Amino acid sequence: MAKVGKWITGGLGWAIFGPIGGILGFVVGSMFDNTEVITGRQEYQPGQPTTKGGYIMSLLVLVAAVMKADGKVLKSELDYTKEFFVRSFGPAAAGEAIKILRDLLQQNIPVTEVSQQIRKNMDHPSRLQLVHFLFGIAAADGIVHESEHQLIKHIAQQMGISEKDYQSIEAMFVADTDAAYKILETEPTATDDELKKAYRKMALKYHPDKVHYLGEDVQKGANEKFQSVNEAWEVIKKQRGIV
C-alpha cells in the first residue's frame, strides 16, 4: 500500500470529511495502523485546496457510482480505469487503486451528497476533468448507456457544471451531428469570427495547465479533453473552409 499511503499521507484535505470521508474511512481505514489519517480529529477549514489525494479518491468514488449505474460492472470499464492509473502512477499504484475501487463498488454511494461536497471544495477545471473521465468510463464498452448518461448528467449538475460545459464534454463521447459545435459551446449558425472566438475561449478553458497543480498524471487526462476541442475546431474549419 506504499503508493496509496503517499496519496493519503500527502493530504486528503477536505476529502476526509463529509460523505466522501465516511466512504473512504470504511474502505481504506483498515489499510493503515493510524486510522486518524482518515477519520481525522482536526477541524475542517473551508477553502482548503484540492490535493492530488483528494482528487483521486473523489474520482474513485464517482467512478464506482457510474460503473454500477447500468446494473453491471464490465471488465472494459475496470480496464479503462486501470490503464489510466497505470499511465498516471505506474502498475503497482494502479493495482492498489483498483483494489480500493472494488471495495467501493460494494458500497451504496450517496451520489448527490458526494457531488455537492465536490462542488463546494473543488475548483472548476478539476470538476470538468472529473466529468470527462466519467464519460470515458461509461464509453469504455463502446456506448454510453442511458442510465450512465443520466447519472453523469446528475453528477455534473450537482457539481455545479453549467449546461454548456456539460454539453461540450458530452459531445466528445455521445454521437451528434452538431457535436463539433457543441464541444465549442456554439451553434452551427455562428459566424466564422464567432467560431474563432469560441475556439480560443474553449482552448483556454480546457488547457491542461488549468490542472497543473494536480501533477503531470492528471494533466495527461486533461490533454484528451483539450485534443477534442482542437479536433472539433479542425472539423468545423474543413466544413467551412476557414483558413
N, C-alpha and C positions, 0 to 999 in steps of 0.2 A: 504493500500500500504506500510505498515511498512517494510516488508521484502524486497520488491523491492527497497524501499528507501535506505535501507542499502547497497544493491548492488551498487546503483548509487553514493550515498554519500561516499561510500568506495573507489570510484575512478574507472572511466571507462578508464582512461589513454588515449591511442591513439584511442580507440573506439569512442570517442566523436567527432572525426574529420573524414574527408573523406566521402565516400559513406555510411559507417555504421552509422556515426554520423548524416548524413542527414536523414536516415531512422528512427533512434531512436528519433531524435528531433521531427519528425512528430508524431510518435506513442506514446511516453511516456512523451513528454514535458508538456502535459496538466495535468499530474498527480501531478505536483509539482507547488507550488507558484513561485518558483525561477527557471525559465526555463534556466537560465545561466548554471545550472548544466549540461544541455545537449548541448546547443549551444556553450558555452564557449567563453571567451574573451581573454584567455591566449594564448600564442603561443605554438604550439606543439613542444615538444622536442624529436627528434629522439632517438630511443633506449630505450624508456620507457618500463619497464617490463609489461607483461600481468597480469592484476589484475583479480580476480575472476569475478568482474562485467563485464570487457571487454570480458572475455572468454564466459560467459553465454549469453551476448547479441549477440556476434558474432555467437554463436551456434544457438540461436533462429532465427536469420536472415537466416542462411543457411538451417535450418530445414524447414522454411516456403517455401523456394525455392524448396526443394526436395519434399515436400508434394504436391506442385502444379504441379510437373513435368509431371504426368500422366493424368492431367486434372481433377482430383477429389481428395478431401481431405477425407480420410477414418477415421472412428471412431477408428479403431485399431491403426492408426498412432498417433492420439491425445492421446489415452490411453497409448501407449508406452512412449510418451514424458512426460505425466503427472506422470506415475509411476516412471520415472527417477527422476523427481523433488521431488516427494513425498519421495523417498528413500534418496535423497540428502539433501533436505531442509525442509521437512515436508509438510503436507497437505495445510496449509494456503499459503505458498510461492508457492507451485505447482499451486494452483488456480490462483494466480496473474500472474505466468509465462504463463499459458495457455491463460489468457486474453490478454497479450501482443502478444502472438503467433497468436491469432485470428485476431488481428489488422494487424499484419504483413502479414497475408495471403491475405489481401485486397490490398496489395501494389505490385507494379512491382519491383522485386528485381534485381538490376544490378549485376548478379552473378559474372561475370568476374572481375568487379571493386572491389567488396567486397572481393573476393578470393585473389586478388592481394594485397589489403590492409592488409589482414591477413598474407599473405606471408612475407610482409616487416616488420611486427611488432610482430608476434607470434613465439615462439620457436618451434623447430621441434617436440618434443614429444607431445606438445599440439595440433599441427596440425594433427598429426597422430590420436590422440584421437577424433578430430572432424570428420575425415573421418570414423572412426569406428562407431561412433554414428549415422552418416548419413546413413550408410548401415543398422544399426539396425532399423532406422525409415522406410527405404524402404522395409525391410523384415518383417515388423510388420504384414502384411496381409498374410504372408506365402510364398511370392515370390517377388523377386526384378524385377520389370518391366523394360523393355528395356529403356524407357525414363528416369526412375530414375537412372538406371545403367549408362547411358551415361552422365547424368548431374553430378553425383558424380565423375565420371572419369574426367570430365572437371574441376570440382572444385578442385580435387586433383592436376591436372596438373598446374592449375593457382596458387595454393598454394605452388608450388614447391616440391611436393611429388614425389619421384623417382618412376619409373615404378615398380621396385622390391618391394618397400614398399607398393605401391598401390595394386599390385597383392597379396601380403601377406595378407592384410586386406580383399581384395575382396574374397579370397579363404575361409575366415571364414564364408561367407554368401552365396556365389554362388557355387552350386554343381559342382564338377570337380573330375575326377578320381585321379588327381595328386594334389588335394587340400592340403594334408598334406605337400607335398614337397614345394608347392608354399608358404605356410604360413612360412616355414623356409627359404624361398628365396634360394632354392637349386633345384637340379634336381634328378630324380629317378636314374640317372647314378652315383651319388655321392657315394664315398666310405663311410664305416661306420665311419671312423675317420673324414672325411669331414662333415658328418652329425652331429657328436657330436660337432664339432666346430661351425657349423651353428646354432645348438640349443642354445649353450651358448651365441652366439652373439645376437640372437633374444630375448632370455630371458632377456638379459641386456638392449637391445633397448626398449623393451615393458614393462619393470618393472614399476609397479605403482608408485614407488618412483620418477620416472622421472617427474611426475606432482604433486609432494607433495606440492609444494608451492601454488597450487590452492585449497588445502584443501582436507579433507577426502572424501567429496562428489564426487569430480571428480576422486579421486583415486579409488573409488568403480567401476566407469565406466571403468577405465583403467584396472582394475583387470580382466574384462571379456576378454579383448584382450590378456592379459598375460596367462589366462587359456587356450585360444585357442592355443597358442604356445605350452603349456605343453601337451595338448590333441593331437596335431599333432605329437609331439615327441613320445608320447606313441603309437600312431597308427603305426608309422614307426618302432619303436623298436619291436613291436609284429610281424609286417610283416617280419622283417629281423632277428628276434631272437637276437637282440642286448642286451647284459647284462649291 
